[in-house]
Amino acid sequence: MGETIGKWIAAAIALIFFYQKIVKPFIAKTLELKTEDPIDRKTRIVFDEEAKAPNDGAELRKQAERSFKLSEADQTERIKYDATLEKLRKIIEESPRQSSDTIGALLKDA
């Protein structure tokens, strides 16, 4: 019986040692906050406090494009996307039942 208690005490001491030497430093290192700013200064959006807020999506998009300084290729891709989206809206408005059946068939095949 005395040997069993001794084994339990030895196991408890080993666990305390393991916690102090391995687990505690690992937790401290994991929770340590980085002091350097990971966000690149070029990608930040600058808001003008005095400017009035845009009321529609087009004005908001223009402000975002100016802020991000989109290239000409990006703008042409955006125009193509907007045109395709508008065509899809028109098709869905003209025949919603057929559009929903087509989307359902596409989802079944996926």
MONORBEL-V777398 format. One record per run of one state. SS is the DSSP state (alpha for helix, beta for strand, coil for the rest). FROM is the first residue (numbers start at 1). TO is the last residue. If there is no record, write none. Layout:
{{SS,FROM,TO} {SS,FROM,TO}}
This chain:
{{coil,1,1} {alpha,2,31} {coil,32,40} {alpha,41,43} {coil,44,56} {alpha,57,68} {coil,69,71} {alpha,72,94} {coil,95,95} {alpha,96,109} {coil,110,110}}
